[in-house]
Amino acid sequence: MKLYYAPDTCSLAPHIVLRELGLPFSLVRVNNQTKLMEDGRDYLDINPKGYVAALALADGTIITEGPVILLYLASLAPDSPLAMTPGSLPYIRLLEWLNFLATELHAGMSPLFNRTLPQQVRATFETRLFRRFDYLEATLKDNLFLQGEAMSIADIYLYVLCGWCNVFGIDLAGWPALDCHHRAIHARPATQAAWLAEK
Ligand SMILES: N[C@@H](CCC(=O)N[C@@H](CS)C(=O)NCC(=O)O)C(=O)O
C-alpha cells in the first residue's frame, strides 16, 4: 500500500494507524500547494479532489476520504484492538464519532488556517469549535478514550485534529481531559515514528 500524505495535515491519522497495525506501506509526499508529488508527477492524477490523504492498494485501487481510509485499514487487521465488528453497536458508535470529527471538528477547524480571516469571523468559528471541545471534554472526563478504555481509529483522528490547536494559538489546557487524551496518543511509539517519518 502507498499512503499519499502532506506533513502537518489530516493524512497523519492514517499514517499513525498504518504503524499501529503494523501494516506494510510506503509513503509518497505531496506538496499541497503545487499538487506535485516528490517525483514531480501530478497528484491530481491520483486524487482529482486534490487533497490528502489517498491510499493506493497493491492493484492500483485508490481510496480517498480520511475516515474511510481509517475504516479500511482497521478492516485489514480484524484481530487488532483498533478493529470493530461491522454492524455492532460499538461500530455504529465509531461511525458516529468519525462523522462528528469529520463534519464538526475537521470542517469546523479548516477555515482557521486562513490567516486573512476577519477577527469577528474567526471568533464565530472558535465559539462553535469550543462548544465541540466542551462536548469532547465531557466524554473524556470519565473515559480514557472516546469509546471507553480502548483506543479507536477515531481517537487517532481526534489527536491529529487537536494538534492543529498549536497553529491556531488555542491552548488545549482549557480542556484538561482532551489535553490528557492528546498527550497519551502523542506519546505512543506509532505516533512518534509517524512524526519522525514525515519530517
Ligand atoms: N474530506 C477530506 C478532507 C481532506 C482535507 O481536508 N485535506 C487537507 C489537509 S488536512 C488538504 O489536503 N487540503 C488541501 C486542499 O484542499 O487543496 C478527507 O476527509 O479526507
The ligand as an SDF file (V2000), in Angstrom:
LIG
                    3D

 20 19  0  0  0  0  0  0  0  0999 V2000
  -12.8400   15.2930    3.1280 N   0  0  0  0  0  0  0  0  0  0  0  0
  -11.4190   15.0910    3.0810 C   0  0  0  0  0  0  0  0  0  0  0  0
  -10.7320   16.3620    3.5430 C   0  0  0  0  0  0  0  0  0  0  0  0
   -9.2240   16.2000    3.4740 C   0  0  0  0  0  0  0  0  0  0  0  0
   -8.5270   17.5110    3.7380 C   0  0  0  0  0  0  0  0  0  0  0  0
   -9.1010   18.4880    4.2220 O   0  0  0  0  0  0  0  0  0  0  0  0
   -7.2280   17.5200    3.4200 N   0  0  0  0  0  0  0  0  0  0  0  0
   -6.4370   18.7210    3.5670 C   0  0  0  0  0  0  0  0  0  0  0  0
   -5.3140   18.5050    4.5710 C   0  0  0  0  0  0  0  0  0  0  0  0
   -5.9490   18.2260    6.2010 S   0  0  0  0  0  0  0  0  0  0  0  0
   -5.8190   19.0590    2.2500 C   0  0  0  0  0  0  0  0  0  0  0  0
   -5.0900   18.2600    1.6760 O   0  0  0  0  0  0  0  0  0  0  0  0
   -6.1130   20.2730    1.7510 N   0  0  0  0  0  0  0  0  0  0  0  0
   -5.5370   20.7480    0.5310 C   0  0  0  0  0  0  0  0  0  0  0  0
   -6.5630   21.1980   -0.4510 C   0  0  0  0  0  0  0  0  0  0  0  0
   -7.7710   21.0870   -0.1880 O   0  0  0  0  0  0  0  0  0  0  0  0
   -6.1650   21.6760   -1.5030 O   0  0  0  0  0  0  0  0  0  0  0  0
  -10.9900   13.9130    3.9410 C   0  0  0  0  0  0  0  0  0  0  0  0
  -11.6020   13.6910    4.9960 O   0  0  0  0  0  0  0  0  0  0  0  0
  -10.0650   13.1810    3.5460 O   0  0  0  0  0  0  0  0  0  0  0  0
  1  2  1  0
  2  3  1  0
  2 18  1  0
  3  4  1  0
  4  5  1  0
  5  6  2  0
  5  7  1  0
  7  8  1  0
  8  9  1  0
  8 11  1  0
  9 10  1  0
 11 12  2  0
 11 13  1  0
 13 14  1  0
 14 15  1  0
 15 16  2  0
 15 17  1  0
 18 19  2  0
 18 20  1  0
M  END
$$$$
